[in-house]
Amino acid sequence: MVPVARLVEATWEKDPPVTAAHQVRKAVADLRRRMPAGTGVIATDGPGYRTMVTDGQVDLPEFDALTGAAGQALRAGGRRAPAVRARAVAAAATALEERRLAATEQFFDLSLALGESGELVSGLRALITQHPLRETLRGQPVRSSSTR
């Protein structure tokens, strides 16, 4: 169970508005309406909320099982894995990294749109250093300075 007070603290950190607890309750009610079977997934529990999900509704156990199985297969095959497998793994890793970077760029775009420029600059610079050819990342600090 997560108390409403903890959700307020996590959302506002410092100086929450007087209506913070009400805003959290309203956001949870809105989330319940938007989710399929939302009232069955997020339950009110005393002073807070509890998620009511089964293992089948959460993909983390499946992810853990699959990565564990992949690790076992890699250890069983050792370095003698066929080159085709190595290329397939490398291609999958590249695709996942591309998706992660695209999501990161989208996060920065949305944060900049909300006016959160000052907090983003160091994170942007680190990513640009790691990925100097990504034009979207390189343009975001310019937008960051123009939103101040």
DSSP file with accessible surface (Angstrom, degrees, kcal/mol):
  #  RESIDUE AA STRUCTURE BP1 BP2  ACC     N-H-->O    O-->H-N    N-H-->O    O-->H-N    TCO  KAPPA ALPHA  PHI   PSI    X-CA   Y-CA   Z-CA
    1    1 A M              0   0   86      0, 0.0    49,-0.2     0, 0.0    43,-0.1   0.000 360.0 360.0 360.0 133.0    0.0    0.0    0.0
    2    2 A V  E     -A   49   0A  65     47,-2.8    47,-2.2     4,-0.0    43,-0.1  -0.951 360.0-133.2-110.2 115.9    1.3    3.4   -0.9
    3    3 A P  E >>  -A   48   0A  49      0, 0.0     4,-1.8     0, 0.0     3,-0.5  -0.331  16.1-121.6 -66.7 150.2   -0.1    6.2    1.2
    4    4 A V  H 3> S+     0   0    6     43,-2.5     4,-2.6     1,-0.2     5,-0.2   0.897 114.1  60.3 -57.1 -38.0   -1.4    9.4   -0.4
    5    5 A A  H 3> S+     0   0   75     42,-0.3     4,-2.4     1,-0.2    -1,-0.2   0.890 104.0  49.3 -59.8 -37.9    1.1   11.3    1.6
    6    6 A R  H <> S+     0   0  125     -3,-0.5     4,-2.6     2,-0.2    -1,-0.2   0.895 109.9  50.8 -69.0 -38.2    3.9    9.4    0.0
    7    7 A L  H  X S+     0   0   52     -4,-1.8     4,-1.9     2,-0.2    -2,-0.2   0.903 110.2  50.2 -65.0 -38.8    2.5   10.0   -3.5
    8    8 A V  H  X S+     0   0   18     -4,-2.6     4,-2.8     2,-0.2     5,-0.5   0.949 111.8  48.1 -62.3 -47.1    2.3   13.7   -2.7
    9    9 A E  H  X S+     0   0  116     -4,-2.4     4,-2.0     1,-0.2    -2,-0.2   0.911 112.8  47.8 -61.1 -42.4    5.9   13.7   -1.5
   10   10 A A  H  < S+     0   0   55     -4,-2.6    -1,-0.2     1,-0.2    -2,-0.2   0.832 115.9  45.2 -69.4 -29.9    7.1   11.8   -4.6
   11   11 A T  H  < S+     0   0   90     -4,-1.9    -2,-0.2    -5,-0.2    -1,-0.2   0.911 129.8  18.3 -81.5 -42.3    5.2   14.2   -6.9
   12   12 A W  H  < S-     0   0   73     -4,-2.8     2,-3.7    -5,-0.2    -3,-0.2   0.642  71.0-173.6-108.7 -16.6    6.1   17.5   -5.4
   13   13 A E  S  < S+     0   0  158     -4,-2.0     2,-0.4    -5,-0.5    -1,-0.1  -0.164  72.8  34.8  54.6 -64.8    9.2   16.9   -3.2
   14   14 A K  S    S-     0   0  164     -2,-3.7     0, 0.0     1,-0.2     0, 0.0  -0.947 125.2  -5.8-119.9 143.1    9.2   20.4   -1.8
   15   15 A D  S    S-     0   0  152     -2,-0.4    -1,-0.2     1,-0.1     3,-0.1   0.904  71.1-160.5  47.2  62.5    6.3   22.7   -1.0
   16   16 A P        -     0   0   65      0, 0.0    -1,-0.1     0, 0.0    -7,-0.0  -0.382  27.7-100.3 -66.4 151.1    3.3   20.7   -2.2
   17   17 A P    >   -     0   0   51      0, 0.0     3,-2.0     0, 0.0     4,-0.2  -0.275  30.8-108.1 -66.6 161.8    0.2   22.8   -2.8
   18   18 A V  T 3  S+     0   0  154      1,-0.3     3,-0.4     2,-0.1     4,-0.2   0.843 121.7  51.1 -59.4 -30.7   -2.5   22.8   -0.2
   19   19 A T  T 3> S+     0   0   74      1,-0.2     4,-2.6     2,-0.1    -1,-0.3   0.234  75.8 114.1 -92.5  15.0   -4.6   20.7   -2.5
   20   20 A A  H <> S+     0   0    4     -3,-2.0     4,-2.4     1,-0.2    -1,-0.2   0.904  75.5  48.4 -56.9 -48.1   -1.9   18.1   -3.2
   21   21 A A  H  > S+     0   0   37     -3,-0.4     4,-2.4    -4,-0.2    -1,-0.2   0.919 113.4  48.6 -61.1 -40.9   -3.7   15.2   -1.6
   22   22 A H  H  > S+     0   0  119     -4,-0.2     4,-2.6     1,-0.2    -1,-0.2   0.911 109.8  52.1 -64.1 -41.3   -6.9   16.0   -3.5
   23   23 A Q  H  X S+     0   0   81     -4,-2.6     4,-2.5     2,-0.2    -2,-0.2   0.893 109.2  49.9 -63.3 -38.9   -5.0   16.3   -6.7
   24   24 A V  H  X S+     0   0   11     -4,-2.4     4,-2.6     2,-0.2     5,-0.2   0.945 111.7  47.8 -64.4 -46.9   -3.4   12.8   -6.2
   25   25 A R  H  X S+     0   0  120     -4,-2.4     4,-2.4     1,-0.2    -2,-0.2   0.908 112.6  49.4 -60.4 -40.7   -6.9   11.3   -5.5
   26   26 A K  H  X S+     0   0  138     -4,-2.6     4,-2.4     2,-0.2    -1,-0.2   0.916 110.7  49.8 -65.5 -40.9   -8.3   13.0   -8.6
   27   27 A A  H  X S+     0   0   59     -4,-2.5     4,-2.6     2,-0.2    -2,-0.2   0.902 111.0  49.5 -64.9 -39.7   -5.4   11.7  -10.7
   28   28 A V  H  X S+     0   0   18     -4,-2.6     4,-2.8     2,-0.2    -2,-0.2   0.928 110.5  50.1 -66.0 -41.8   -5.9    8.2   -9.4
   29   29 A A  H  X S+     0   0   34     -4,-2.4     4,-2.0    -5,-0.2    -2,-0.2   0.922 111.8  48.4 -61.9 -41.4   -9.6    8.4  -10.1
   30   30 A D  H  X S+     0   0   55     -4,-2.4     4,-1.9     2,-0.2    -2,-0.2   0.917 110.8  50.8 -64.8 -42.4   -8.8    9.6  -13.7
   31   31 A L  H  X S+     0   0   81     -4,-2.6     4,-1.9     1,-0.2    -2,-0.2   0.920 108.2  52.4 -61.5 -43.3   -6.3    6.8  -14.1
   32   32 A R  H  < S+     0   0   50     -4,-2.8     6,-0.6     1,-0.2     7,-0.3   0.896 109.4  49.7 -58.9 -41.6   -8.9    4.2  -13.0
   33   33 A R  H  < S+     0   0  174     -4,-2.0    -1,-0.2     1,-0.2    -2,-0.2   0.871 113.1  46.4 -65.4 -36.7  -11.3    5.5  -15.6
   34   34 A R  H  < S+     0   0  188     -4,-1.9    -1,-0.2    -5,-0.1    -2,-0.2   0.756  99.7  79.3 -79.8 -25.8   -8.8    5.4  -18.4
   35   35 A M  S >< S-     0   0   58     -4,-1.9     3,-1.9    -5,-0.2     4,-0.2  -0.653  90.8-108.9 -85.2 139.9   -7.5    1.9  -17.6
   36   36 A P  T 3  S-     0   0  122      0, 0.0    -2,-0.1     0, 0.0    -1,-0.1  -0.497 108.6  -1.0 -61.4 129.3   -9.4   -1.2  -18.7
   37   37 A A  T >> S+     0   0   77     -2,-0.2     3,-1.0    -4,-0.1     4,-0.9   0.822  89.5 160.1  55.8  35.2  -10.7   -2.7  -15.4
   38   38 A G  H X>  +     0   0    3     -3,-1.9     4,-2.6    -6,-0.6     3,-0.7   0.851  66.0  55.7 -57.3 -37.7   -9.0    0.2  -13.6
   39   39 A T  H 34 S+     0   0  114     -7,-0.3    -1,-0.3     1,-0.3    -6,-0.1   0.804 108.9  48.9 -69.3 -23.9  -11.1   -0.1  -10.5
   40   40 A G  H <4 S+     0   0   48     -3,-1.0    -1,-0.3    -8,-0.1    -2,-0.2   0.640 114.5  45.6 -85.4 -13.6  -10.1   -3.7  -10.2
   41   41 A V  H << S+     0   0   19     -4,-0.9    11,-3.3    -3,-0.7     2,-0.6   0.833 114.4  43.4 -96.4 -39.8   -6.4   -2.9  -10.7
   42   42 A I  E  < S-B   51   0A  17     -4,-2.6     2,-0.4     9,-0.2    -1,-0.3  -0.920  75.5-173.0-112.8 111.5   -6.0    0.1   -8.3
   43   43 A A  E     -B   50   0A  30      7,-3.3     7,-2.7    -2,-0.6     2,-0.4  -0.814  26.5-121.1-106.7 141.5   -7.7   -0.4   -5.0
   44   44 A T  E     -B   49   0A  90     -2,-0.4     2,-0.4     5,-0.2     5,-0.3  -0.658  32.1-176.1 -75.1 131.5   -8.2    2.1   -2.2
   45   45 A D  E >   -B   48   0A  56      3,-2.7     3,-1.6    -2,-0.4    -2,-0.0  -0.856  51.2 -67.9-135.9  96.3   -6.6    0.7    0.9
   46   46 A G  T 3  S-     0   0   64     -2,-0.4    -1,-0.1     1,-0.3     0, 0.0  -0.347 121.1  -2.6  59.8-122.0   -7.0    2.8    4.0
   47   47 A P  T 3  S+     0   0   86      0, 0.0   -43,-2.5     0, 0.0   -42,-0.3   0.276 136.5  12.7 -86.4  14.7   -5.0    6.0    3.6
   48   48 A G  E <  S-AB   3  45A   1     -3,-1.6    -3,-2.7   -45,-0.3     2,-0.3  -0.689  83.3 -74.2-156.8-148.4   -3.6    5.1    0.2
   49   49 A Y  E     -AB   2  44A  28    -47,-2.2   -47,-2.8    -5,-0.3     2,-0.4  -0.927  23.0-163.6-135.4 152.5   -3.7    2.8   -2.8
   50   50 A R  E     - B   0  43A 104     -7,-2.7    -7,-3.3    -2,-0.3     2,-0.4  -0.996  21.2-128.3-135.1 138.3   -2.7   -0.8   -3.7
   51   51 A T  E     - B   0  42A 100     -2,-0.4     2,-0.6    -9,-0.2    -9,-0.2  -0.723  15.1-157.4 -86.6 139.5   -2.3   -2.4   -7.1
   52   52 A M        +     0   0   96    -11,-3.3     2,-0.3    -2,-0.4   -10,-0.1  -0.808  36.8 139.4-118.4  83.0   -4.2   -5.6   -7.5
   53   53 A V        -     0   0   64     -2,-0.6     2,-0.2     3,-0.0    -2,-0.0  -0.926  42.4-134.8-127.5 154.7   -2.4   -7.5  -10.3
   54   54 A T    >>  -     0   0   88     -2,-0.3     3,-1.7     1,-0.1     4,-0.5  -0.587  36.6-102.1 -98.3 167.3   -1.4  -11.0  -11.0
   55   55 A D  G >4 S+     0   0  132      1,-0.3     3,-1.1    -2,-0.2     7,-0.2   0.850 122.2  61.2 -57.5 -32.1    2.0  -12.2  -12.3
   56   56 A G  G 34 S+     0   0   77      1,-0.2    -1,-0.3     5,-0.1    -3,-0.0   0.695 100.7  53.8 -69.3 -18.0    0.3  -12.6  -15.7
   57   57 A Q  G <4 S+     0   0  113     -3,-1.7     2,-0.4     1,-0.0    -1,-0.2   0.528 101.3  67.0 -92.7  -7.3   -0.5   -8.9  -15.8
   58   58 A V    <<  -     0   0   58     -3,-1.1     4,-0.5    -4,-0.5    -1,-0.0  -0.956  64.3-159.2-116.8 130.5    3.0   -7.7  -15.2
   59   59 A D  S  > S+     0   0  123     -2,-0.4     4,-2.6     1,-0.2     5,-0.2   0.596  75.2  85.7 -87.4  -6.5    5.7   -8.3  -17.8
   60   60 A L  H  > S+     0   0   97      1,-0.2     4,-2.9     2,-0.2     5,-0.2   0.929  88.5  50.1 -62.7 -43.8    8.7   -8.1  -15.4
   61   61 A P  H  > S+     0   0   54      0, 0.0     4,-2.5     0, 0.0    -1,-0.2   0.922 112.6  48.1 -60.6 -38.4    8.6  -11.7  -14.3
   62   62 A E  H  > S+     0   0  124     -4,-0.5     4,-2.8    -7,-0.2     5,-0.2   0.926 111.5  50.1 -65.6 -42.8    8.5  -12.8  -18.0
   63   63 A F  H  X S+     0   0  121     -4,-2.6     4,-2.8     1,-0.2     5,-0.3   0.940 111.7  48.1 -59.3 -47.6   11.4  -10.5  -18.8
   64   64 A D  H  X S+     0   0   88     -4,-2.9     4,-2.4     1,-0.2    -1,-0.2   0.909 112.4  49.0 -60.0 -42.6   13.4  -11.9  -15.9
   65   65 A A  H  X S+     0   0   65     -4,-2.5     4,-2.5    -5,-0.2    -2,-0.2   0.925 113.3  46.4 -64.1 -43.7   12.6  -15.5  -17.0
   66   66 A L  H  X S+     0   0  109     -4,-2.8     4,-2.4     2,-0.2    -2,-0.2   0.907 114.0  46.4 -67.6 -42.5   13.6  -14.8  -20.6
   67   67 A T  H  X S+     0   0   66     -4,-2.8     4,-2.4    -5,-0.2    -1,-0.2   0.886 112.7  51.7 -68.7 -34.3   16.8  -13.0  -19.8
   68   68 A G  H  X S+     0   0   34     -4,-2.4     4,-2.4    -5,-0.3    -2,-0.2   0.931 110.8  47.4 -63.7 -43.5   17.7  -15.8  -17.3
   69   69 A A  H  X S+     0   0   51     -4,-2.5     4,-2.6     1,-0.2    -2,-0.2   0.899 111.2  51.4 -64.7 -39.2   17.1  -18.4  -20.0
   70   70 A A  H  X S+     0   0   59     -4,-2.4     4,-2.5     2,-0.2    -1,-0.2   0.917 109.7  50.2 -64.9 -40.2   19.2  -16.4  -22.5
   71   71 A G  H  X S+     0   0   20     -4,-2.4     4,-2.6     2,-0.2    -2,-0.2   0.914 111.0  48.8 -63.0 -42.1   22.0  -16.2  -19.9
   72   72 A Q  H  X S+     0   0  128     -4,-2.4     4,-2.8     2,-0.2    -2,-0.2   0.922 111.5  49.6 -63.9 -42.3   21.8  -20.0  -19.3
   73   73 A A  H  X S+     0   0   61     -4,-2.6     4,-2.4     2,-0.2    -2,-0.2   0.915 111.5  49.0 -64.0 -39.8   21.9  -20.6  -23.1
   74   74 A L  H  X S+     0   0  114     -4,-2.5     4,-1.9     2,-0.2    -2,-0.2   0.929 112.7  46.9 -66.4 -42.8   24.9  -18.4  -23.5
   75   75 A R  H  < S+     0   0  177     -4,-2.6    -2,-0.2     2,-0.2    -1,-0.2   0.905 112.7  50.2 -65.5 -38.6   26.7  -20.0  -20.7
   76   76 A A  H  < S+     0   0   80     -4,-2.8    -2,-0.2     1,-0.2    -1,-0.2   0.901 117.8  39.1 -66.5 -37.9   25.9  -23.5  -22.0
   77   77 A G  H >< S-     0   0   22     -4,-2.4     3,-1.5    -5,-0.2    -1,-0.2   0.689  92.5-173.1 -85.0 -17.8   27.1  -22.5  -25.5
   78   78 A G  G ><  -     0   0   29     -4,-1.9     3,-0.8     1,-0.2    -1,-0.2  -0.199  61.7 -33.9  56.8-149.3   30.1  -20.5  -24.2
   79   79 A R  G 3  S+     0   0  248      1,-0.2    -1,-0.2    -4,-0.1    -4,-0.1   0.410 124.4  85.8 -83.6   2.5   32.0  -18.6  -26.8
   80   80 A R  G <   +     0   0  206     -3,-1.5    -1,-0.2     2,-0.0    -2,-0.2   0.301  57.2 132.7 -87.4  12.7   31.3  -21.3  -29.4
   81   81 A A    <   -     0   0   34     -3,-0.8     5,-0.1    -7,-0.1    -7,-0.0  -0.357  69.1 -97.2 -63.0 140.9   28.0  -19.8  -30.3
   82   82 A P     >  -     0   0   68      0, 0.0     4,-1.8     0, 0.0     3,-0.5  -0.237  26.0-120.2 -59.2 149.6   27.6  -19.6  -34.1
   83   83 A A  H  > S+     0   0   62      1,-0.2     4,-2.7     2,-0.2     5,-0.2   0.832 112.8  62.9 -60.2 -31.9   28.4  -16.2  -35.6
   84   84 A V  H  > S+     0   0   96      1,-0.2     4,-2.4     2,-0.2    -1,-0.2   0.931 104.0  47.2 -60.7 -43.3   24.9  -16.0  -36.9
   85   85 A R  H  > S+     0   0  151     -3,-0.5     4,-2.7     2,-0.2     5,-0.2   0.914 110.6  52.0 -62.8 -42.9   23.6  -15.9  -33.4
   86   86 A A  H  X S+     0   0   59     -4,-1.8     4,-2.6     1,-0.2    -2,-0.2   0.917 110.9  47.6 -61.7 -41.1   26.1  -13.3  -32.4
   87   87 A R  H  X S+     0   0  157     -4,-2.7     4,-2.6     2,-0.2    -1,-0.2   0.902 112.0  50.2 -66.4 -39.4   25.0  -11.1  -35.3
   88   88 A A  H  X S+     0   0   60     -4,-2.4     4,-2.5     2,-0.2    -2,-0.2   0.915 112.0  47.0 -65.2 -41.4   21.4  -11.6  -34.4
   89   89 A V  H  X S+     0   0  100     -4,-2.7     4,-2.8     2,-0.2    -2,-0.2   0.931 112.9  49.4 -65.0 -44.0   22.1  -10.6  -30.8
   90   90 A A  H  X S+     0   0   54     -4,-2.6     4,-2.4    -5,-0.2    -2,-0.2   0.916 111.7  49.0 -62.0 -41.0   24.1   -7.6  -31.9
   91   91 A A  H  X S+     0   0   63     -4,-2.6     4,-2.4     2,-0.2    -1,-0.2   0.919 112.1  48.0 -65.3 -41.9   21.3   -6.5  -34.2
   92   92 A A  H  X S+     0   0   52     -4,-2.5     4,-2.6     2,-0.2    -2,-0.2   0.917 111.6  50.5 -64.7 -41.3   18.7   -6.9  -31.5
   93   93 A A  H  X S+     0   0   56     -4,-2.8     4,-2.5     1,-0.2    -2,-0.2   0.917 110.6  49.7 -62.9 -40.8   20.9   -5.0  -29.1
   94   94 A T  H  X S+     0   0   97     -4,-2.4     4,-2.4     2,-0.2    -2,-0.2   0.923 111.1  49.1 -64.4 -43.0   21.3   -2.2  -31.6
   95   95 A A  H  X S+     0   0   53     -4,-2.4     4,-2.2     1,-0.2    -2,-0.2   0.914 112.4  47.7 -63.4 -42.3   17.5   -2.1  -32.2
   96   96 A L  H  X S+     0   0  112     -4,-2.6     4,-2.4     2,-0.2    -1,-0.2   0.903 111.0  51.0 -66.1 -40.1   16.8   -1.9  -28.5
   97   97 A E  H  X S+     0   0   69     -4,-2.5     4,-2.7    -5,-0.2    -2,-0.2   0.913 109.2  51.6 -62.8 -39.5   19.4    0.8  -28.0
   98   98 A E  H  X S+     0   0   96     -4,-2.4     4,-2.5     1,-0.2    -2,-0.2   0.920 110.1  48.4 -63.6 -42.6   17.9    2.8  -30.8
   99   99 A R  H  X S+     0   0  181     -4,-2.2     4,-2.3     2,-0.2    -1,-0.2   0.906 111.4  50.7 -63.8 -39.8   14.4    2.5  -29.2
  100  100 A R  H  X S+     0   0  107     -4,-2.4     4,-2.5     2,-0.2    -2,-0.2   0.943 111.9  46.9 -63.9 -44.2   15.9    3.6  -25.8
  101  101 A L  H  X S+     0   0    6     -4,-2.7     4,-2.8     2,-0.2    -2,-0.2   0.904 111.0  51.6 -65.7 -39.6   17.6    6.6  -27.4
  102  102 A A  H  X S+     0   0   43     -4,-2.5     4,-2.3     2,-0.2    -1,-0.2   0.918 111.3  47.9 -62.6 -41.3   14.4    7.6  -29.3
  103  103 A A  H  X S+     0   0   53     -4,-2.3     4,-2.5     2,-0.2    -2,-0.2   0.901 111.3  51.0 -65.9 -38.5   12.4    7.4  -26.0
  104  104 A T  H  X S+     0   0   28     -4,-2.5     4,-2.5     2,-0.2    -2,-0.2   0.927 109.6  49.8 -64.5 -43.7   15.1    9.5  -24.3
  105  105 A E  H  X S+     0   0   20     -4,-2.8     4,-2.6     1,-0.2    -2,-0.2   0.920 111.0  49.8 -60.6 -41.2   14.9   12.1  -27.0
  106  106 A Q  H  X S+     0   0  121     -4,-2.3     4,-2.8     2,-0.2     5,-0.2   0.914 108.6  52.9 -64.8 -40.8   11.1   12.2  -26.7
  107  107 A F  H  X S+     0   0  111     -4,-2.5     4,-2.8     1,-0.2    -2,-0.2   0.942 110.7  46.9 -58.3 -47.0   11.5   12.6  -22.9
  108  108 A F  H  X S+     0   0   14     -4,-2.5     4,-2.8     1,-0.2     5,-0.2   0.919 111.4  51.6 -63.7 -41.1   13.8   15.6  -23.4
  109  109 A D  H  X S+     0   0   62     -4,-2.6     4,-2.2     2,-0.2    -2,-0.2   0.939 113.1  44.4 -59.5 -47.3   11.4   17.1  -25.9
  110  110 A L  H  X S+     0   0  103     -4,-2.8     4,-1.4     2,-0.2    -2,-0.2   0.910 113.5  50.4 -65.6 -40.8    8.4   16.7  -23.6
  111  111 A S  H  <>S+     0   0    6     -4,-2.8     5,-2.5    -5,-0.2    -2,-0.2   0.914 110.9  49.1 -63.8 -41.4   10.4   18.0  -20.6
  112  112 A L  H ><5S+     0   0    8     -4,-2.8     3,-1.7     1,-0.2    -1,-0.2   0.900 107.1  55.5 -64.2 -38.7   11.5   21.1  -22.6
  113  113 A A  H 3<5S+     0   0   85     -4,-2.2    -1,-0.2     1,-0.3    -2,-0.2   0.822 106.2  52.2 -63.3 -28.8    7.9   21.7  -23.7
  114  114 A L  T 3<5S-     0   0  132     -4,-1.4    -1,-0.3    -3,-0.2    -2,-0.2   0.402 122.3-109.4 -86.1   0.8    7.0   21.8  -20.0
  115  115 A G  T < 5S+     0   0   46     -3,-1.7     2,-1.2     1,-0.1     3,-0.3   0.673  75.5 136.3  83.5  17.9    9.8   24.4  -19.4
  116  116 A E      < +     0   0   83     -5,-2.5     4,-0.4     1,-0.2    -1,-0.1  -0.386  21.6 132.5 -94.0  60.0   12.1   22.1  -17.5
  117  117 A S    >>  +     0   0    9     -2,-1.2     3,-1.1    -5,-0.2     4,-1.0   0.914  57.9  57.8 -82.9 -42.0   15.2   23.2  -19.2
  118  118 A G  T 34 S+     0   0   45     -3,-0.3     3,-0.5     1,-0.3     4,-0.4   0.883 105.8  49.9 -59.6 -38.9   17.7   23.9  -16.4
  119  119 A E  T 34 S+     0   0  140      1,-0.2     4,-0.4     2,-0.1    -1,-0.3   0.699 108.9  54.5 -73.5 -17.8   17.6   20.3  -15.0
  120  120 A L  T <> S+     0   0   12     -3,-1.1     4,-2.7    -4,-0.4     5,-0.2   0.703  81.5  84.6 -91.9 -21.0   18.1   18.7  -18.4
  121  121 A V  H  X S+     0   0   16     -4,-1.0     4,-2.7    -3,-0.5     5,-0.2   0.901  91.1  46.4 -58.3 -46.4   21.3   20.3  -19.6
  122  122 A S  H  > S+     0   0   91     -4,-0.4     4,-2.0     1,-0.2    -1,-0.2   0.923 114.4  48.5 -65.4 -39.4   23.8   18.0  -17.9
  123  123 A G  H  > S+     0   0   30     -4,-0.4     4,-2.1     2,-0.2    -1,-0.2   0.905 112.1  49.6 -64.7 -40.1   21.9   14.9  -18.9
  124  124 A L  H  X S+     0   0    0     -4,-2.7     4,-2.6     1,-0.2     5,-0.2   0.930 109.1  51.5 -63.6 -44.5   21.8   16.2  -22.5
  125  125 A R  H  X S+     0   0  161     -4,-2.7     4,-2.2    -5,-0.2    -1,-0.2   0.903 109.0  50.7 -61.4 -40.9   25.5   16.9  -22.6
  126  126 A A  H  X S+     0   0   50     -4,-2.0     4,-1.9    -5,-0.2    -1,-0.2   0.929 112.2  46.8 -62.8 -43.7   26.3   13.4  -21.4
  127  127 A L  H  X S+     0   0   17     -4,-2.1     4,-2.5     1,-0.2    -2,-0.2   0.893 110.0  52.8 -66.0 -38.3   24.1   11.9  -24.1
  128  128 A I  H  < S+     0   0   26     -4,-2.6    -1,-0.2     2,-0.2    -2,-0.2   0.908 107.8  52.0 -64.4 -38.3   25.6   14.1  -26.8
  129  129 A T  H  < S+     0   0  116     -4,-2.2    -1,-0.2    -5,-0.2    -2,-0.2   0.916 114.6  42.5 -62.8 -40.7   29.1   13.0  -25.7
  130  130 A Q  H  < S+     0   0  122     -4,-1.9    -2,-0.2     1,-0.2    -1,-0.2   0.820 130.2  26.3 -74.0 -31.5   28.0    9.3  -26.0
  131  131 A H    ><  +     0   0   43     -4,-2.5     3,-1.7    -5,-0.2    -1,-0.2  -0.580  68.3 165.5-133.1  69.5   26.1    9.8  -29.3
  132  132 A P  T 3  S+     0   0   67      0, 0.0    -1,-0.1     0, 0.0    -3,-0.1   0.690  73.0  58.2 -66.2 -16.9   27.6   12.8  -31.1
  133  133 A L  T 3  S+     0   0  160      4,-0.0     2,-1.0    -5,-0.0     3,-0.1   0.482  74.6 106.9 -93.4  -0.9   25.9   12.0  -34.4
  134  134 A R    <>  -     0   0   46     -3,-1.7     4,-2.1     1,-0.2     5,-0.2  -0.679  52.2-166.3 -82.5 107.0   22.3   12.1  -33.1
  135  135 A E  H  > S+     0   0  167     -2,-1.0     4,-1.8     1,-0.2    -1,-0.2   0.858  83.2  56.6 -63.7 -37.9   20.9   15.4  -34.5
  136  136 A T  H  > S+     0   0   61      1,-0.2     4,-1.1     2,-0.2    -1,-0.2   0.938 109.8  45.5 -61.6 -45.6   17.9   15.5  -32.3
  137  137 A L  H >4 S+     0   0    0      1,-0.2     3,-0.6     2,-0.2    -1,-0.2   0.921 110.6  54.0 -62.3 -42.3   20.0   15.3  -29.2
  138  138 A R  H 3< S+     0   0  136     -4,-2.1     4,-0.4     1,-0.2    -1,-0.2   0.823 109.5  48.7 -64.6 -29.2   22.4   18.0  -30.5
  139  139 A G  H 3X S+     0   0   25     -4,-1.8     4,-1.8     1,-0.2     3,-0.3   0.714  94.0  75.9 -82.7 -19.0   19.5   20.4  -31.1
  140  140 A Q  H <X S+     0   0    0     -4,-1.1     4,-2.7    -3,-0.6    -1,-0.2   0.885  88.8  54.6 -67.7 -37.2   17.9   20.0  -27.7
  141  141 A P  H  > S+     0   0   32      0, 0.0     4,-2.3     0, 0.0    -1,-0.2   0.881 107.1  53.6 -62.8 -31.5   20.4   22.1  -25.7
  142  142 A V  H  > S+     0   0  100     -4,-0.4     4,-1.7    -3,-0.3    -2,-0.2   0.949 111.6  44.0 -64.1 -45.7   19.7   24.9  -28.2
  143  143 A R  H  X S+     0   0   98     -4,-1.8     4,-1.1     1,-0.2    -1,-0.2   0.876 110.2  58.2 -65.3 -34.7   16.0   24.6  -27.5
  144  144 A S  H >< S+     0   0    1     -4,-2.7     3,-0.6     1,-0.2     4,-0.4   0.934 107.5  45.1 -60.7 -44.9   16.8   24.3  -23.8
  145  145 A S  H >< S+     0   0   74     -4,-2.3     3,-0.6     1,-0.2    -1,-0.2   0.835 111.0  54.0 -72.0 -26.6   18.5   27.7  -23.7
  146  146 A S  H 3< S+     0   0   89     -4,-1.7    -1,-0.2     1,-0.2    -2,-0.2   0.694 103.7  56.6 -80.9 -14.4   15.8   29.3  -25.8
  147  147 A T  T <<        0   0   62     -4,-1.1    -1,-0.2    -3,-0.6    -2,-0.2   0.513 360.0 360.0 -91.7  -6.1   13.1   28.2  -23.3
  148  148 A R    <         0   0  185     -3,-0.6   -32,-0.0    -4,-0.4    -3,-0.0  -0.351 360.0 360.0 -74.4 360.0   14.7   29.8  -20.3
